[in-house]
Amino acid sequence: MKTQQNKKEQIAPKVVARGVNVYYGEKQALFQVKLEVPHRRVTSLIGPSGCGKSTFLRCINRMNDVIAGCRVEGSITIDGLDVSSLDAVALRARIGMVFQKPNPFPKSIYENVAYGVRIHGLADTKDEMDAIVRRSLARAGLAREVSERLNDPAYSLSGGQQQRLCIARAIALQPELILMDEPCSSLDPIATARIENLIAELSRNYTILIVTHSMQQAARVSHRTVFFHLGRVIESGETTQVFTNPKRKQTERYITGRIG
């Protein structure tokens, strides 16, 4: 009988990056980044501010394409398909994105979730749309709180609720991958705990890659952790190993607060 550890080791990667370099004009932001993001697990990117975590995240859904002077080298694949060869709009429909600050649209709660579904033609009838909206809100842990106020403005929700609404909006498109860029940095501890619990629930069905400035959060929510420093991947491994027995001295120095 295979051990649980062996089963973990055999989880296929969802995202594979090889030799990724990113330039903003003459300035190089990422250097030969190589890493794998396992399927249906939570991977955290940690490291000091400005070390390249968010830059790498934006490479996956090609958000860097819209930045003048940005150049990306190397390859990033999702299920073996190079993202540079895919249509950018179709790619972003496959990848949910949750930003640092909640960014609901200036629409109703219902329309926030329905918006992308309608644009991509994923619901043929109102009944189908209603089902997708309610299912997405339920998966985001928000259904009970808003079931009687779906037509209220999204901005009437608290900050934590708005962030969960943004997560509902992302998963309504049934993405294969969810990218989260410091999703709790503007939230209070109670709202942060709700989001962290939600991340654990969502990881059963989605691959999640989260940038976080909080090592404590990375330790709580992620299965794997990647340490970035000055645009390079210094270490990548199982979260427990990275935090309790790092292989690189630089990783240990960052975790213990001696660099940062």
C-alpha positions in Angstrom: 0.0 0.0 0.0 1.3 3.4 -0.9 2.0 5.9 1.8 0.3 9.2 2.1 3.6 10.9 1.4 4.0 8.9 -1.8 0.6 9.9 -2.9 1.5 13.6 -2.3 4.6 13.2 -4.4 2.7 11.9 -7.3 0.3 14.9 -7.6 0.8 16.2 -11.1 1.7 19.9 -11.5 -0.9 22.2 -12.8 1.5 25.0 -13.6 5.1 24.6 -14.6 7.5 27.5 -15.0 10.9 27.1 -16.7 13.6 29.8 -17.1 11.2 32.7 -16.7 12.8 36.1 -17.0 10.8 39.3 -16.8 12.0 42.8 -17.8 10.4 46.2 -17.3 12.3 48.1 -19.9 16.0 47.7 -19.0 15.3 46.6 -15.4 15.1 42.8 -14.9 12.5 41.8 -12.3 12.7 37.9 -12.5 15.7 35.8 -13.0 15.4 32.2 -14.4 12.4 31.3 -12.3 11.7 27.6 -12.2 8.9 26.1 -10.1 5.9 23.8 -10.2 2.4 24.4 -8.8 0.7 21.1 -7.9 -2.9 20.3 -9.0 -5.6 21.0 -6.4 -3.3 22.2 -3.7 -2.5 25.6 -2.2 1.0 27.1 -3.0 2.1 30.2 -1.3 4.7 32.6 -2.6 6.6 34.4 0.2 9.4 36.9 0.2 10.2 40.6 0.9 8.3 43.4 -0.9 9.5 43.9 -4.4 11.0 40.4 -4.8 9.0 39.4 -7.8 6.1 37.4 -6.3 3.3 39.4 -7.9 5.2 39.8 -11.1 5.3 36.0 -11.4 1.6 35.8 -10.6 0.8 38.2 -13.4 2.9 36.1 -15.9 0.5 33.2 -15.5 -2.6 35.0 -16.7 -0.5 37.3 -19.0 -1.6 40.5 -17.2 2.0 41.7 -17.9 1.0 41.9 -21.6 -0.7 45.2 -21.0 2.3 46.8 -19.3 4.3 48.9 -21.7 7.9 47.8 -22.0 7.4 44.5 -20.2 9.1 41.5 -21.7 8.7 37.9 -20.6 11.1 35.1 -21.5 11.0 31.4 -20.8 7.9 29.2 -20.6 4.9 28.8 -18.3 2.5 26.0 -19.0 -0.9 25.0 -17.7 -1.6 21.3 -18.1 1.2 21.3 -20.7 0.0 24.2 -22.8 2.2 27.2 -23.0 0.2 30.3 -21.9 2.0 32.4 -24.5 0.3 30.3 -27.3 -3.2 30.7 -25.9 -5.7 33.5 -26.6 -5.4 35.9 -23.6 -9.1 36.4 -23.1 -9.8 32.6 -23.2 -6.8 32.1 -20.8 -8.1 34.6 -18.3 -11.5 32.8 -18.4 -9.7 29.7 -17.2 -7.9 31.5 -14.4 -9.7 33.3 -11.5 -7.9 36.3 -10.1 -8.4 37.8 -6.6 -6.6 41.1 -5.9 -5.1 42.7 -2.8 -8.1 45.0 -2.2 -11.7 43.9 -2.9 -12.7 45.2 -6.3 -16.4 44.5 -6.8 -18.0 46.1 -9.8 -20.3 49.1 -9.3 -23.3 46.7 -9.8 -25.6 44.6 -7.6 -24.3 41.6 -5.7 -26.1 39.3 -8.3 -24.7 41.2 -11.3 -21.1 41.0 -9.9 -21.3 37.2 -10.0 -23.3 37.0 -13.3 -21.1 39.5 -15.2 -18.4 37.1 -16.4 -20.8 34.3 -16.9 -22.9 36.5 -19.2 -19.9 37.7 -21.2 -18.6 34.2 -21.8 -22.1 32.8 -22.6 -22.0 30.2 -19.9 -25.7 30.4 -19.1 -28.5 30.0 -21.7 -31.5 30.8 -19.5 -32.2 33.0 -16.4 -32.7 29.8 -14.4 -29.3 28.6 -15.3 -27.8 32.0 -14.4 -29.6 32.0 -11.1 -28.2 28.6 -10.3 -24.7 29.6 -11.2 -24.9 32.8 -9.1 -26.3 31.0 -6.0 -23.9 28.1 -6.3 -20.9 30.4 -6.6 -22.0 32.5 -3.6 -22.5 29.3 -1.6 -19.0 28.1 -2.5 -17.6 31.4 -1.4 -19.3 31.1 1.9 -21.5 34.1 1.3 -24.9 32.7 0.3 -26.6 32.9 3.7 -25.5 36.5 4.3 -26.8 37.9 1.0 -29.6 35.5 -0.1 -32.2 38.2 0.7 -30.3 41.1 -0.8 -28.9 40.0 -4.1 -30.1 43.2 -5.8 -28.3 45.4 -3.2 -25.1 47.2 -4.4 -22.0 45.2 -3.9 -20.5 48.2 -2.1 -23.0 47.8 0.7 -21.1 44.7 1.9 -18.3 44.8 4.4 -14.7 44.5 3.2 -14.5 40.8 4.0 -17.8 40.1 2.3 -16.7 42.1 -0.7 -13.6 39.9 -1.0 -15.6 36.8 -0.8 -17.9 38.2 -3.5 -14.9 38.7 -5.7 -14.0 35.1 -5.0 -17.5 34.1 -6.0 -17.2 36.1 -9.1 -14.0 34.3 -10.0 -15.2 30.8 -9.4 -18.5 31.4 -11.3 -16.5 30.8 -14.5 -15.4 27.4 -13.2 -11.7 28.3 -13.5 -9.0 25.7 -13.4 -6.7 27.9 -11.3 -7.2 30.7 -8.8 -4.5 33.3 -8.3 -4.7 35.4 -5.1 -2.5 38.5 -4.7 -2.3 39.2 -0.9 -6.1 38.7 -0.6 -6.2 39.4 3.1 -3.9 42.4 3.4 -6.7 44.9 3.8 -8.9 42.8 6.0 -9.3 42.5 9.8 -8.4 39.3 11.6 -11.9 37.9 11.6 -12.4 38.5 7.9 -8.9 37.1 7.3 -9.9 33.9 9.1 -13.0 33.5 7.0 -11.0 33.9 3.8 -8.3 31.4 5.0 -11.0 28.8 5.8 -12.5 29.4 2.4 -9.1 28.8 0.7 -8.9 25.5 2.5 -12.4 24.5 1.2 -11.7 25.7 -2.4 -8.5 23.8 -2.6 -10.5 20.6 -2.8 -11.7 21.6 -6.2 -9.2 24.3 -7.4 -5.5 24.8 -7.7 -4.7 27.9 -5.7 -1.6 30.1 -5.9 -1.4 32.8 -3.3 1.0 35.7 -2.8 1.2 36.6 0.9 3.3 39.0 2.9 2.5 37.0 6.0 4.6 33.9 6.7 2.1 32.9 9.4 -0.7 32.9 6.8 1.5 30.8 4.4 2.1 28.3 7.2 -1.6 28.1 7.9 -3.1 27.8 4.4 -0.6 26.3 2.0 0.6 22.8 1.2 3.7 24.1 -0.6 5.7 27.3 -0.2 8.0 29.1 -2.6 10.5 31.7 -1.2 11.4 34.5 -3.6 14.3 37.0 -3.0 15.5 39.7 -5.4 13.6 38.2 -8.3 14.9 34.6 -7.8 13.3 31.4 -6.4 15.6 30.6 -3.5 13.7 27.6 -2.2 10.5 25.6 -2.9 9.0 22.7 -1.0 6.4 21.3 1.3 5.4 24.1 3.6 6.3 22.2 6.8 9.7 21.5 5.5 10.4 25.1 4.3 9.4 26.5 7.7 10.9 24.0 10.0 13.9 22.7 8.1 14.8 25.0 5.2 17.5 23.8 2.9 18.9 27.2 2.1 20.5 29.5 4.6 18.9 32.5 3.0 15.4 31.0 3.6 16.2 30.4 7.2 17.4 34.0 7.6 14.2 35.3 6.1 11.9 33.1 8.2 13.7 34.1 11.4 13.5 37.8 10.5 17.2 38.4 9.9 16.5 39.6 6.3 13.3 41.1 4.9 
